[in-house]
Amino acid sequence: MTKRAPDASDVSVSPPRRRSKYTLAPLVLISGNVVLFALFFVWPAVIGLVYSFTNYTGVGSFQFIGLDNYQKLLGDSTFYSATTRTLLYTVLFVPLNFVLSLLIANVLVSKHAKGASVARIFFFIPWLLSPIIVGVLWRWMFGENFGLVNYFIEKVGGSAVPWQSNADLSLLVVVVAAAWAWTGFSMLLFIAAIKNVPTSYYEAAALDGAGPWRQFFHITLPSIAPTSFIVILLNTIHAMKEYAVFASLNNGGPGTSNNLLVQYIYQTGFKSGQIGYASAASFVLMLILMAVAVIQMMVNRRVENR
Amino acid sequence: MTTTDTVRKADAGSVRAVPRKRSRGSATGGLRRAIAPTTLLWVLAGLYGIPVLWFVLSSFKPAGDLFSLPLTVFPDDPTVSGYKEAWASANFSGYFINTIIVCVIATILTVGVSCCTGYALAKYDNRWLKAFFLCILATTMLPAEVMLAPLFLVVRDLGFYNSLSGIILPALLTATGCFMFRQFFLTVPDELIEAARIDGAKELSIFLRIMVPLSRPIMLTLAILSFQWRWNDYIWPLLMLNDPEKFTVQIGIQSLVGAQNINWSVLLGGSVISMIPLIVVFLVFQKYVMNADINAGLKD
């Protein structure tokens, strides 16, 4: 009864009967997604949270062990190294991808650059490729004994670089490969944003004698700030979940030094059957992702308010 | 050779080398203004194109020539033996068919489900619809990778383990798809619906007869994206599938990489084969992809 009251008073407001009249049609329309949402989002999220407090192995019975999993995670050096490696990867990947895709977007929209519509395809194709293929491709380029890159390094007098056996270089190759592959996506977002900046801004700035650099830093960059925010956010979240490129490029190697969080979850949950423990690790990953999103939103708000 | 420069620059130098040329170019003015940005554009395009080009060219080399020094850009003696071997070995054709089944079914269903939901979210004004919209957005906060283990258990308990439906079904829930359709239907004037209602059309037939045909461009865009997502999926199929008969292409390729001694000739051939469908889809529907408003691209 109490629920009726606001509806009844709403009738006087503009589209009058829309609210109450149609219930069945929208319900039918969203029913498919409601089922999917319940089955593949709510259910796993709930049991994941529950299992993270248990010693469930995926089969049979389990016991609640409180915060043991989380405590164990805190003392697990493999988990630590996976987390720091993931963060390091993110910190390297996001700026590189940002700079490359912004640069390319700027060149592509420049009215002086010839052949932009064809060139765009070159930047876009890497984004189409699956992460597995990206990994294979860069593994082929950066092979220590046979790769194109080392071949040229040796040809110009350098000595072969241990792209695969040095953990840091190995991570770097993945960073470059992923930035290469993800440029197309970020670039599209930037192109759309740059095209929306009013040309009169640039004309006014040009009259005032501002060169291309000043125009870029004082007009383009501030104008596309919301897009930059989205690009950074999406890239960060994407990087935190990266797995497939590593799997095919160096398989987390050399050894296990480049195992990332998702790989850790996969290893503990499915290789060693510690579903409860893996669920706890998943929730730590989720907390990190959420923290990233919240921090970025706060920074964004502060920047916009300035 | 310029390749030496370009490859070296690919690592880090490209960013630094670039703006200098650009500012110099635009400062001189006149016709020369085109030279610097165009050069820069094509140097960058080269950097992005060379890895793929080198990869594809290498795949046509006979296995014995792959590592012979000095490296040659073009295969002296082009052959498709790598492709033949890849296609025959490890049941690659089977992987291919599996992947196509997954992609096609998942794409059709994704588009259908997202279209219905997007329309409801845009054109009906119920309180619970708004709540459901928030729920859909929440799925972007908790990506599938985070829920690997529990999602696996759910899908297993539903009886979809080791089946292609186990890959397809969880993938149908996409915030991006719903959001794209919602944004599109918001731009469709309400008067159109009102007019149809006055003519006595039923709600669902308004949707099916008027709105679905209208949304064809969005359908196509989402279809392309969805096809790409499913084609490139790796970790979920890897978890779901146990039986090599049911493997998808990406798992097949990864299993070739995982081998102790990589047979590069087969791996290159198989990889290039796996790239073909996406490249074809992309080239055919290029204008839709390029114009797609993928601002909503939060999750795949």
Interface residues (C-beta under 8 A of the other chain):
Chain A: P15 R18 R19 Y22 T23 L24 A25 P26 V28 L29 I30 G32 N33 V34 L36 F37 L39 F40 F41 W43 P44 A45 I47 G48 Y51 G58 V99 L100 L103 I104 V107 L108 S110 H112 A113 K114 G115 A116 A119 R120 I121 F122 F123 F124 I125 P126 L128 L129 S130 P131 I132 I133 G135 V136 L137 W138 R139 W140 M141 N145 F146 L148 V149 Y151 F152 K155 V156 V176 W180 T183 F185 L188 L189 A192 G211 P212 W213 I230 L234 I237 K241 Y243 A244 A247 S248 N251 V262 I265 Y266 G269 F270 I275 A278 S279 S282 F283 L285 M286 L289 M290 A293
Chain B: T3 T4 V7 R8 A10 D11 S14 V15 V18 P19 R22 S23 G25 S26 A27 R33 A34 A36 P37 T38 L40 L41 W42 L44 A45 G46 Y48 G49 P51 V52 W54 F55 S58 L66 F67 L69 P70 L71 G112 V113 S114 C116 T117 Y119 A120 L121 Y124 D125 N126 L129 F132 C135 I136 A138 T139 M141 L142 P143 E145 V146 M147 L148 A149 P150 L151 F152 L153 V154 V155 L158 L169 P170 L172 L173 C178 E203 L204 F207 Q228 W231 N232 Y234 I235 L239 Q250 I253 Q254 V257 G258 W264 L267 L268 S271 S274 M275 L278 I279 F282 Q286 V289 M290 A292 D293 I294 N295 G297 L298
